[in-house]
Amino acid sequence: MKREAYIQSSTRVRVLESKLLKREQFDRMIDAKDIDEVYRVLNETVYGPAFNKLERAEDYEQALKQETYRLYEEMKGLSPDPDIVNFAALKYDAHNLKVLFKDHIMGKNSDDLLIHAGQIDIAQILEKAEEGDRRGIDEYYDNIASDIMYMFLDTTDPQYVELIVDLHFYETMLKTAKKIGSEKFIRYATDYIDFNNVKTLFRMKKQGKDVNFIQQALVEGGSFSVNELSALYHESVEAIVSKLKMKNIGPALVKAFRAYEDTGRLSEFEKAMDDYQLNFMKDTKLVSYGPEVLFSYILAKETEIKNLRIIIVSKLNKLSPEFIRERLRDIYV
């Protein structure tokens, strides 16, 4: 990794960072009397062109997807190393593959759920699937397809699609981080795996799954092993958190657990993970140039879009400002 190669792109990203929404703008939207007032605030920002095109307020997802696509196209053009953008985009590939495979299994069409910000050429996959020809298909996709086909010799449970895609996703995420060669990226990937393993453990406990299923659902690559985590299955949630609180994600995990105790929502772990990861990358503001600058901006922008989605959905459903503030993620600026 030649850090000097990022001088020009990092300078450009600093300009883009100045256009991220400020807390005052979020407060105005949260306290807005209705969705029209929210959109008036957005019209004063970089989101204005996308939201001005909407025929109905309920079509907000079109505008948010457009901003996501614009973000990735811009970052692809700026990054000297495609792996930086690929690292961030892997989650969209995983999401799209889950949609495609579940559609195939259940005979559905959920193309509207696809997010075309990943690296896998979805159009090519659909075309090849129609032809029954897997030649020239993306290797990442092909490996997952092979595993899913093998799995369906034993079971037709679509839940296993999630497990197989996630296993490949985390493995590829960690491998890409190591290829980039930055300890920051490796730590980010490791913490990401830890958070999702803990969330999976809690979800499986809630569903009453057996230990064998849990061992298949957890993935290696985090700071604790699958065996270490699965051994905690019969412990209380509080005991699990107590034993894991010394890990890197410990403080955020304790915070998520306290919120989970109050609400019973596993989404509290997702919020804690989002806040932890954004805060972990915030010290990149002190870095003059490097791949971390580009990745941190992508993360900041995606968090911003996620917050806008929370605000808009809440306003459309006439939910209170207090409800919105409880669910909003931290912001980068």
VENRA-V546922 format. One record per residue. N is the residue number from 1. RES is the residue in one small letter. SS is DSSP state (2 for helix, 1 for strand, 0 for the rest). OMEGA is omega in whole degrees, -180 to 180 (999 if undefined). Layout:
{{N | RES | SS | OMEGA} {N | RES | SS | OMEGA}}
This chain:
{{1 | m | 0 | 178} {2 | k | 0 | -175} {3 | r | 2 | -177} {4 | e | 2 | -180} {5 | a | 2 | -176} {6 | y | 2 | -178} {7 | i | 2 | -177} {8 | q | 2 | -179} {9 | s | 2 | 179} {10 | s | 2 | 177} {11 | t | 2 | 179} {12 | r | 2 | -179} {13 | v | 2 | 178} {14 | r | 2 | 177} {15 | v | 2 | 179} {16 | l | 2 | 179} {17 | e | 2 | -179} {18 | s | 0 | -180} {19 | k | 0 | 175} {20 | l | 0 | -178} {21 | l | 0 | 179} {22 | k | 0 | -179} {23 | r | 2 | -180} {24 | e | 2 | 178} {25 | q | 2 | 176} {26 | f | 2 | 179} {27 | d | 2 | 178} {28 | r | 2 | 180} {29 | m | 2 | 180} {30 | i | 2 | -177} {31 | d | 0 | 180} {32 | a | 0 | -177} {33 | k | 0 | -180} {34 | d | 0 | -176} {35 | i | 2 | 179} {36 | d | 2 | 179} {37 | e | 2 | 175} {38 | v | 2 | -179} {39 | y | 2 | 176} {40 | r | 2 | 176} {41 | v | 2 | -179} {42 | l | 2 | 180} {43 | n | 0 | 178} {44 | e | 0 | -174} {45 | t | 0 | 178} {46 | v | 0 | -180} {47 | y | 0 | -176} {48 | g | 2 | -178} {49 | p | 2 | -178} {50 | a | 2 | -177} {51 | f | 2 | 178} {52 | n | 2 | -178} {53 | k | 0 | -175} {54 | l | 0 | 176} {55 | e | 0 | -180} {56 | r | 0 | 179} {57 | a | 2 | -177} {58 | e | 2 | -179} {59 | d | 2 | -176} {60 | y | 2 | -177} {61 | e | 2 | 177} {62 | q | 2 | -178} {63 | a | 2 | -179} {64 | l | 2 | 176} {65 | k | 2 | 179} {66 | q | 2 | 178} {67 | e | 2 | 177} {68 | t | 2 | 180} {69 | y | 2 | 180} {70 | r | 2 | 178} {71 | l | 2 | -175} {72 | y | 2 | 177} {73 | e | 2 | -180} {74 | e | 2 | -179} {75 | m | 2 | 176} {76 | k | 2 | 180} {77 | g | 2 | -177} {78 | l | 2 | -170} {79 | s | 0 | 176} {80 | p | 0 | -178} {81 | d | 0 | -179} {82 | p | 2 | -179} {83 | d | 2 | -180} {84 | i | 2 | 179} {85 | v | 2 | 178} {86 | n | 2 | 179} {87 | f | 2 | -180} {88 | a | 2 | -173} {89 | a | 2 | -177} {90 | l | 2 | -178} {91 | k | 2 | 178} {92 | y | 2 | 174} {93 | d | 2 | 180} {94 | a | 2 | 179} {95 | h | 2 | -178} {96 | n | 2 | 180} {97 | l | 2 | 176} {98 | k | 2 | 179} {99 | v | 2 | -177} {100 | l | 2 | -177} {101 | f | 2 | 178} {102 | k | 2 | 176} {103 | d | 2 | -179} {104 | h | 2 | -178} {105 | i | 2 | -173} {106 | m | 2 | 178} {107 | g | 0 | -178} {108 | k | 0 | 173} {109 | n | 0 | -178} {110 | s | 0 | -177} {111 | d | 2 | -179} {112 | d | 2 | 179} {113 | l | 2 | -178} {114 | l | 0 | 178} {115 | i | 0 | -172} {116 | h | 0 | 178} {117 | a | 0 | -179} {118 | g | 0 | -177} {119 | q | 0 | -178} {120 | i | 0 | 179} {121 | d | 0 | -176} {122 | i | 2 | -179} {123 | a | 2 | 180} {124 | q | 2 | -180} {125 | i | 2 | -180} {126 | l | 2 | 179} {127 | e | 2 | -180} {128 | k | 2 | 180} {129 | a | 2 | 178} {130 | e | 2 | -178} {131 | e | 2 | -177} {132 | g | 0 | -176} {133 | d | 0 | -178} {134 | r | 0 | 180} {135 | r | 0 | 178} {136 | g | 0 | -180} {137 | i | 0 | 177} {138 | d | 0 | -176} {139 | e | 2 | 179} {140 | y | 2 | 178} {141 | y | 2 | -175} {142 | d | 2 | 178} {143 | n | 2 | 178} {144 | i | 2 | 179} {145 | a | 2 | 180} {146 | s | 2 | -180} {147 | d | 2 | -179} {148 | i | 2 | 178} {149 | m | 2 | 178} {150 | y | 2 | -180} {151 | m | 2 | -176} {152 | f | 0 | 170} {153 | l | 0 | -177} {154 | d | 0 | -175} {155 | t | 0 | 176} {156 | t | 0 | -179} {157 | d | 0 | -178} {158 | p | 0 | 178} {159 | q | 2 | 180} {160 | y | 2 | 175} {161 | v | 2 | 179} {162 | e | 2 | -176} {163 | l | 2 | -177} {164 | i | 2 | 179} {165 | v | 2 | -180} {166 | d | 2 | 179} {167 | l | 2 | 179} {168 | h | 2 | -179} {169 | f | 2 | -178} {170 | y | 2 | 179} {171 | e | 2 | -179} {172 | t | 2 | 179} {173 | m | 2 | -180} {174 | l | 2 | 179} {175 | k | 2 | 179} {176 | t | 2 | 178} {177 | a | 2 | 180} {178 | k | 2 | 178} {179 | k | 2 | 177} {180 | i | 2 | 174} {181 | g | 0 | 179} {182 | s | 0 | 179} {183 | e | 2 | 179} {184 | k | 2 | -180} {185 | f | 2 | 179} {186 | i | 2 | 178} {187 | r | 2 | 179} {188 | y | 2 | -179} {189 | a | 2 | -180} {190 | t | 2 | 179} {191 | d | 2 | 178} {192 | y | 2 | 179} {193 | i | 2 | 179} {194 | d | 2 | -178} {195 | f | 2 | -177} {196 | n | 2 | 175} {197 | n | 2 | 180} {198 | v | 2 | 178} {199 | k | 2 | 178} {200 | t | 2 | 179} {201 | l | 2 | 179} {202 | f | 2 | -179} {203 | r | 2 | 180} {204 | m | 2 | 176} {205 | k | 2 | -179} {206 | k | 2 | -180} {207 | q | 2 | 179} {208 | g | 0 | 179} {209 | k | 0 | 179} {210 | d | 0 | -175} {211 | v | 2 | -180} {212 | n | 2 | 179} {213 | f | 2 | -179} {214 | i | 2 | 179} {215 | q | 2 | 176} {216 | q | 2 | -176} {217 | a | 2 | -179} {218 | l | 0 | -177} {219 | v | 0 | 176} {220 | e | 0 | 177} {221 | g | 0 | 178} {222 | g | 0 | -178} {223 | s | 0 | 171} {224 | f | 0 | -173} {225 | s | 0 | 176} {226 | v | 2 | 179} {227 | n | 2 | 179} {228 | e | 2 | -179} {229 | l | 2 | -178} {230 | s | 2 | 177} {231 | a | 0 | -180} {232 | l | 0 | -172} {233 | y | 0 | -176} {234 | h | 0 | 176} {235 | e | 0 | 174} {236 | s | 0 | 179} {237 | v | 2 | -179} {238 | e | 2 | 179} {239 | a | 2 | 178} {240 | i | 2 | -179} {241 | v | 2 | -180} {242 | s | 2 | -178} {243 | k | 2 | -177} {244 | l | 2 | -172} {245 | k | 0 | 178} {246 | m | 0 | 178} {247 | k | 0 | 180} {248 | n | 0 | -176} {249 | i | 0 | -174} {250 | g | 2 | -178} {251 | p | 2 | 179} {252 | a | 2 | 179} {253 | l | 2 | 178} {254 | v | 2 | 179} {255 | k | 2 | 179} {256 | a | 2 | -179} {257 | f | 2 | 180} {258 | r | 2 | 179} {259 | a | 2 | 179} {260 | y | 2 | 177} {261 | e | 2 | -177} {262 | d | 2 | -172} {263 | t | 2 | -175} {264 | g | 0 | -178} {265 | r | 0 | 176} {266 | l | 0 | 178} {267 | s | 2 | 177} {268 | e | 2 | 178} {269 | f | 2 | 177} {270 | e | 2 | 178} {271 | k | 2 | 179} {272 | a | 2 | 179} {273 | m | 2 | 180} {274 | d | 2 | -179} {275 | d | 2 | -179} {276 | y | 2 | -176} {277 | q | 2 | 178} {278 | l | 2 | 179} {279 | n | 2 | 178} {280 | f | 2 | -178} {281 | m | 2 | -174} {282 | k | 2 | -180} {283 | d | 2 | 174} {284 | t | 2 | 177} {285 | k | 2 | -179} {286 | l | 2 | -180} {287 | v | 0 | -178} {288 | s | 0 | 179} {289 | y | 0 | -179} {290 | g | 0 | -178} {291 | p | 2 | -180} {292 | e | 2 | -179} {293 | v | 2 | -180} {294 | l | 2 | -178} {295 | f | 2 | 180} {296 | s | 2 | 178} {297 | y | 2 | 178} {298 | i | 2 | -180} {299 | l | 2 | -180} {300 | a | 2 | -179} {301 | k | 2 | 179} {302 | e | 2 | 177} {303 | t | 2 | 177} {304 | e | 2 | 179} {305 | i | 2 | 178} {306 | k | 2 | 179} {307 | n | 2 | 178} {308 | l | 2 | 178} {309 | r | 2 | 179} {310 | i | 2 | -179} {311 | i | 2 | -177} {312 | i | 2 | 179} {313 | v | 2 | -179} {314 | s | 2 | 180} {315 | k | 2 | 178} {316 | l | 2 | 180} {317 | n | 0 | 175} {318 | k | 0 | 178} {319 | l | 0 | -171} {320 | s | 0 | 174} {321 | p | 2 | 179} {322 | e | 2 | 178} {323 | f | 2 | -178} {324 | i | 2 | -177} {325 | r | 2 | 179} {326 | e | 2 | -173} {327 | r | 2 | -177} {328 | l | 0 | 177} {329 | r | 0 | 175} {330 | d | 0 | 178} {331 | i | 0 | -172} {332 | y | 0 | -174} {333 | v | 0 | 999}}
